[in-house]
Amino acid sequence: MVNAMDFGKTVGDSFEYAKEGLAGKWMKWLLLLISCIIFPLIMGYMMRIYRGANPSPEPDDWGTMFIDGIKLFIVAIIYALPVIILEIAIIGSAGLALFAAANPPVNTGAFMGLLGAVIIGVIILLVVAFIVGLISTIAQVRFARTGSFGEAFNFGEVLAHIGRIGWMNYIIALIIMVVIVGIVEVVCMAIPFIGLLLLLILLPGIILFSSRYITLVYDSAGTS
């Protein structure tokens, strides 16, 4: 299991993985940057990292990368369906609330009811998105390791794997990763004029770091 003493090591390993994979390797960086734009390619590349590739592999065999990326995208979209459905319902409720407020005579009771539904919906959405994110992350690595859609949705094994990592360890580990990536994104976006471009340039490094980090967390359970 990952323990408090291991979080720093996991972060350090992931940073070195990204650094070794990209430092001075400008062609590889450029190819991964292009892959980020053609997103199934970068998702296929992530599959290689999830399988345990160390050091980071070269971006090649583009056809396989693209197909693997499409498969991983399908897994991610299926897991995201509850979140997508809730978002559509919330947007619809918010639209109705705005329509009710903008068209007199305003039905105060109906407006407040719709507004309350939107607020409750947002809270539910955040909870569902959090839970789905926890499960989907491990499921995607499991899919990369097994190559089986069935195993990606084998909820019993996915939850058992998280249990072997330790739920609290797992949640803390993901929070640490999100905070680190979030800080990088905020710093980049705070730079006038070139912030967005800088973030795009750093995107391959962020993906290598986060993919390796998730792989290490997955492997901390002691099983593949």
C-alpha positions in Angstrom: 0.0 0.0 0.0 1.0 3.6 -0.5 1.6 5.3 2.8 2.3 8.9 3.8 6.0 8.4 3.3 5.5 7.2 -0.3 3.6 10.1 -1.7 6.7 12.3 -2.1 8.5 9.3 -3.7 5.6 8.8 -6.1 5.6 12.5 -7.1 9.4 12.5 -7.5 9.4 9.3 -9.6 6.6 10.7 -11.9 8.5 14.0 -12.3 11.7 12.3 -13.2 9.8 10.0 -15.6 8.4 13.0 -17.5 11.8 14.9 -17.3 13.7 11.9 -18.6 11.1 11.3 -21.3 11.2 14.8 -22.7 14.2 16.8 -21.6 16.3 17.5 -24.7 14.1 15.2 -26.9 12.4 17.9 -28.9 11.2 15.7 -31.7 9.5 13.4 -29.2 8.0 16.4 -27.5 6.7 17.7 -30.8 5.2 14.4 -31.8 3.4 14.1 -28.4 2.2 17.7 -28.8 0.7 16.8 -32.1 -0.8 13.6 -30.5 -2.5 15.8 -27.9 -4.2 17.7 -30.7 -5.3 14.4 -32.3 -6.4 13.2 -28.9 -6.9 9.4 -29.6 -3.2 9.3 -30.3 -2.2 10.7 -26.8 -4.8 8.4 -25.2 -3.2 5.4 -26.9 0.2 6.6 -25.7 -1.2 6.8 -22.2 -2.2 3.2 -22.5 1.4 2.3 -23.0 2.4 4.1 -19.8 -0.5 2.5 -17.9 0.9 -0.9 -19.0 4.1 0.0 -17.1 6.4 1.2 -19.9 9.5 2.5 -18.2 11.2 4.7 -19.4 8.5 6.4 -21.4 8.1 4.9 -24.8 8.7 6.5 -28.2 5.5 7.7 -29.9 5.4 5.2 -32.8 3.2 2.6 -34.4 0.6 5.3 -34.9 -2.2 3.0 -36.1 -2.1 1.0 -32.9 -1.9 4.1 -30.8 -4.9 5.6 -32.5 -7.0 2.4 -32.1 -5.9 2.0 -28.5 -6.8 5.6 -27.8 -10.3 5.2 -29.3 -10.9 2.2 -27.1 -9.7 4.0 -24.0 -11.9 7.0 -25.0 -14.9 4.7 -25.3 -14.3 3.3 -21.8 -13.9 6.9 -20.4 -17.1 8.1 -22.1 -19.2 5.1 -20.8 -18.0 5.9 -17.3 -18.8 9.5 -17.8 -22.4 8.9 -19.0 -24.0 9.5 -15.5 -22.1 12.8 -15.2 -23.1 13.8 -18.8 -26.8 13.0 -18.2 -26.8 15.0 -14.9 -25.1 17.9 -16.6 -27.8 18.0 -19.3 -30.5 17.8 -16.7 -29.0 20.7 -14.7 -28.5 22.8 -17.8 -32.1 22.2 -18.8 -33.3 23.2 -15.3 -31.2 26.3 -15.3 -32.5 27.2 -18.7 -36.1 26.8 -17.6 -35.4 28.9 -14.5 -33.9 31.7 -16.6 -36.9 31.5 -18.9 -39.3 31.7 -16.0 -37.4 34.7 -14.5 -37.3 36.6 -17.9 -41.0 36.2 -18.8 -43.4 38.0 -16.6 -45.6 37.5 -14.8 -42.9 35.6 -12.9 -44.2 32.5 -11.1 -42.1 32.9 -8.0 -42.9 29.4 -6.7 -41.9 27.7 -10.0 -38.8 29.8 -10.3 -37.6 29.0 -6.7 -38.4 25.3 -7.3 -36.3 25.2 -10.4 -33.5 27.2 -8.8 -33.5 24.7 -5.9 -33.5 21.8 -8.3 -30.4 23.3 -10.0 -28.5 23.8 -6.7 -29.3 20.3 -5.5 -28.4 19.0 -9.0 -25.0 20.6 -8.9 -24.3 19.1 -5.5 -25.3 15.7 -6.7 -23.3 16.2 -9.9 -20.1 17.0 -7.9 -20.6 13.9 -5.7 -21.3 11.6 -8.7 -18.4 13.1 -10.7 -16.0 12.4 -7.8 -17.1 8.8 -7.4 -17.0 8.2 -11.1 -13.6 9.7 -11.3 -12.2 7.4 -8.6 -13.6 4.3 -10.2 -12.9 5.3 -13.8 -9.2 6.0 -13.2 -8.5 2.5 -12.0 -10.8 1.0 -14.6 -8.8 2.6 -17.4 -5.5 1.3 -16.1 -7.2 -2.1 -15.7 -8.4 -1.9 -19.3 -4.9 -1.0 -20.5 -3.4 -4.0 -18.6 -6.0 -6.6 -19.7 -7.2 -5.2 -23.1 -10.7 -6.3 -22.1 -13.8 -4.1 -22.1 -15.4 -6.6 -19.8 -12.6 -6.1 -17.2 -12.8 -2.3 -17.5 -16.4 -2.7 -16.2 -15.7 -5.5 -13.7 -16.8 -3.3 -10.8 -16.1 -5.9 -8.2 -12.4 -6.2 -9.2 -12.0 -2.5 -9.7 -13.3 -1.8 -6.2 -11.3 -4.6 -4.8 -8.1 -3.1 -6.4 -8.9 0.3 -4.9 -9.4 -1.5 -1.6 -5.9 -3.0 -1.8 -4.4 0.4 -2.5 -6.4 1.8 0.5 -9.3 4.1 -0.2 -7.9 6.9 1.9 -4.4 6.5 0.4 -6.0 6.5 -3.1 -8.1 9.6 -2.5 -5.1 11.5 -1.0 -2.9 10.4 -3.9 -5.3 11.7 -6.5 -5.8 14.9 -4.6 -2.1 15.5 -4.6 -1.9 14.9 -8.3 -4.8 17.2 -9.1 -3.3 19.9 -6.9 0.1 19.7 -8.6 -1.4 19.8 -12.1 -3.8 22.5 -11.1 -0.9 24.7 -9.8 0.9 24.3 -13.1 -2.2 25.2 -15.0 -3.0 28.3 -12.8 0.6 29.6 -13.0 0.6 29.2 -16.8 -2.8 30.8 -17.2 -1.7 33.7 -15.0 1.0 34.7 -17.5 -0.4 37.4 -19.8 -0.6 36.7 -23.5 1.4 33.5 -23.7 -0.1 31.6 -20.8 -2.4 29.4 -22.9 0.4 28.7 -25.4 2.8 27.8 -22.6 0.2 25.4 -21.1 -0.2 23.7 -24.5 3.6 23.3 -24.8 3.8 21.8 -21.3 0.8 19.4 -22.0 3.0 16.4 -23.0 5.0 16.7 -19.8 1.8 17.0 -17.7 0.4 13.9 -19.4 3.6 11.9 -18.9 3.7 13.0 -15.2 0.0 12.2 -14.4 -0.1 8.9 -16.4 3.1 7.6 -14.6 1.7 8.8 -11.3 -1.6 7.0 -11.8 0.3 3.9 -12.9 2.4 3.9 -9.7 -0.6 4.3 -7.5 -2.3 1.4 -9.4 0.7 -0.8 -8.9 0.9 0.1 -5.2 -1.8 -2.5 -4.7 0.8 -5.1 -5.4 -1.2 -6.7 -8.3 -1.5 -5.8 -12.0 
